[in-house]
Amino acid sequence: MGTTLAWIRGWSGVVRLALVLAALGVSASSYTARLRTTALRQLYFTVGQVIVLFLLFSTLLSVILTTITVQTAREYGLGLYALELVFRVL
């Protein structure tokens, strides 16, 4: 019971910090021209590093799900409905 309460208290602190940071991030008074430029540059470079891996993973996952859906539809004799099933899965 004590560890559960400590876990909840720990995560409540994390959630509280996230909410405060989100409120500051949305607030226009938090940004000066220099800070805005620095933040945009940082976002640009950070996203640039991650976007390629994200796109590759998303594409691979989509191909796998599409293949599984089409093969399963064919096995059950529903090949005509495979395209509709793919759209519903994705």
PEWOGI-V400651 format. One record per residue. RES is the residue in one small letter. NEAR is the number of other ideal C-beta (glycine too) atoms within 8 Angstrom. Layout:
RES | NEAR
RES | NEAR
This chain:
m | 4
g | 5
t | 6
t | 7
l | 8
a | 8
w | 8
i | 8
r | 8
g | 8
w | 8
s | 8
g | 8
v | 8
v | 8
r | 8
l | 8
a | 8
l | 8
v | 8
l | 8
a | 8
a | 8
l | 8
g | 7
v | 5
s | 7
a | 4
s | 4
s | 7
y | 8
t | 5
a | 6
r | 6
l | 9
r | 9
t | 8
t | 8
a | 9
l | 8
r | 8
q | 8
l | 8
y | 8
f | 8
t | 8
v | 8
g | 7
q | 7
v | 8
i | 8
v | 7
l | 7
f | 8
l | 8
l | 8
f | 8
s | 8
t | 8
l | 8
l | 8
s | 9
v | 8
i | 8
l | 11
t | 11
t | 8
i | 8
t | 12
v | 12
q | 8
t | 8
a | 12
r | 10
e | 6
y | 6
g | 5
l | 9
g | 8
l | 4
y | 8
a | 12
l | 6
e | 7
l | 12
v | 12
f | 7
r | 6
v | 8
l | 7
